[in-house]
């Protein structure tokens, strides 16, 4: 029994057998079917699933925000025991304003760019509560203080674009909490934020939940975030809820084959590299218009039985509080899962691949890339003023041995992409030297030899914007083949098909247009195109950040496999430390244009740490509720690269700052052995004594 | 120990337009005895309890059978509620003793908790009893001793120092003027992880105080 036993038992939100359809030209598309869950007071309920599985549709259904073509076709939504379906617009509007609030993914879109923050915030109180302007203003300041916004008075006078992403999201959360809602719906509130900012926002959400006793419906695709914020979670797949239980149960004892598959797809931090291979789920999510007749997961399931194709399983309670939509959940749970046969040899080969000391293929020495910034003073107008520079990459040196991968991590705006662009020749070098295969490649790409361009290829973050929408896939992959004359003209088609097969797509993709491909498929085409010229070095700029976990796992494995086959060297940029660990031989941590730590991948994830690496590791959401993670939070955001802090660049945010020395002197590099270098004033012995950030129970 | 820590936040509330029948069903389904009625911006308009919902027979006396049905089905919660001006409320930063005092004096079981006219919670007698239960650490097992002492300065300190001299910790402690013995004070202490006999032996030695009740809970 607890102190709250006498409280009202009615859930804040109870969704029963909810079904939502969208009207389209091809008829009704059942986007959500048979979804049930409940959220109690002060509880955070996570809803997790891949894109297009209906997570957001459920949320929009609750607030009746489905748009013109969407409508609830079945089931009921009870808010505090009162039915929301069939209410009048006016009643719903009042309820939404007074008792239900929603936070969306992109804070910039939730805020009106042409209104000051203060006006937007106080509008909520003026409209819904009828407060006077002055009263509302004071309340808004209070609330901004509550969400730990520095200088709330100043922020009230600003426009949204003058705030950083993390600050904007704080404003949106403050706005949502102004009316003290009973239910807060958060739709991917931290997806657009950096890990360090995300960690701070998640802490804030957790604290506010306890203080305001608000029930939270937390929607995300990130399993790590769910493990950190929620008490219970539901896993959605293709419009249905396939599993629902406490977070511990979902992560440590998943019973549905899809949930189990998802867990094997996420890179895990804390385990050794060998044990962190990813096993993608084969196939793809069925479109809601063409659902399989039986179990919706049947076409992709590893445990499939004859009945699965015929009967549609119901969500049933397998253990107390643990609901699963699978007819054979008990038997599946008891079985040891074995990776599919065809994956084993590949993975074994990957383990075998160990760097016998290879020759460095790429060598960077004191590389600097500055962007000139215009000033508006009169002297600069006539060309006499002192020039200002954004020091995007400042004095970076490293080398990559042939056939190895260097992972580069850091927050957004730290110069990772500029580094890649500089190497590939898209940005002119300001100073320093880049050597590739012994050739000097400090010149822009337009002055480079065709042979050299061929050896250096790039895979971009967003496959949508890097493909020409009006050319077929075959044409786009064939272009580098023709341009670099990799194969004779007559054999281009054959070679393209071979490449398509290498990225696990078949010949039928040759004549398709980019819009006929899913995100994961587009990224595969991007990879095929990069590898078409058989390059020696491939620069990958966040190639998997825009992809779903199961697709991400497949693409990462594919990259590894291709790298293996062609002995390609790679520079892999990511903001996710867990992905980099799985993928790289060496890891460099970048902050504000400089490396603060570089070394073999294993060494980066154990002490000695650079204080920045330590903070980054502490911020990564780990998809394992049993893992212990030490809590270090960085304050503030990355300072402007226009005017970086003197001395150690990290000194303004460093939790282990020593004193004046950090502000005046550039930190020396300390060699921790095995090529592991740390740029910090703190002596190595002390850094060695740091406790590991992440400890996982074996 | 303020009202805001013990109240039920986000209480179930309804709009004044719903019918009495619906409100009765709603209260029954969710097992609540008090229902605040709110308007725009969660401003308090009134309160109903199960008693308020009982229609006075005199009102119905002049109506015939058909009129009664009509009358009842048209009756909204706004018609029968205790209007906001007559509802006794409390601010969320008040102490719970204050809430208890008001409830005892007015002989009522529920106070809507307001913050500038907006309902932020509800505190009922059950919440206060839960608080009393917590204060006496009812959910933890230990030995509960009632000691009667003269109503003088320094007496409680004597008791406490006798306990701490043994190295024991006090789980909960409370005191009231002795109900049967004017000029005396009854203090209740709860001690964990110590056998009853040892406690009695130690506390008997305290001068001028007597143990009136010992029990293991």
Interface residues (C-beta under 8 A of the other chain):
Chain A: X1 X3 X6 X7 X8 X9 X10 X12 X41 X80 X81 X82 X91 X94 X97 X98 X99 X128 X129 X130 X179 X180 X182 X212 X213 X214 X215
Chain B: X8 X9 X10 X11 X12 X13 X14 X15 X26 X29 X30 X31 X32 X38 X40 X41 X42 X43 X118 X120 X126 X127 X130 X133 X134 X139
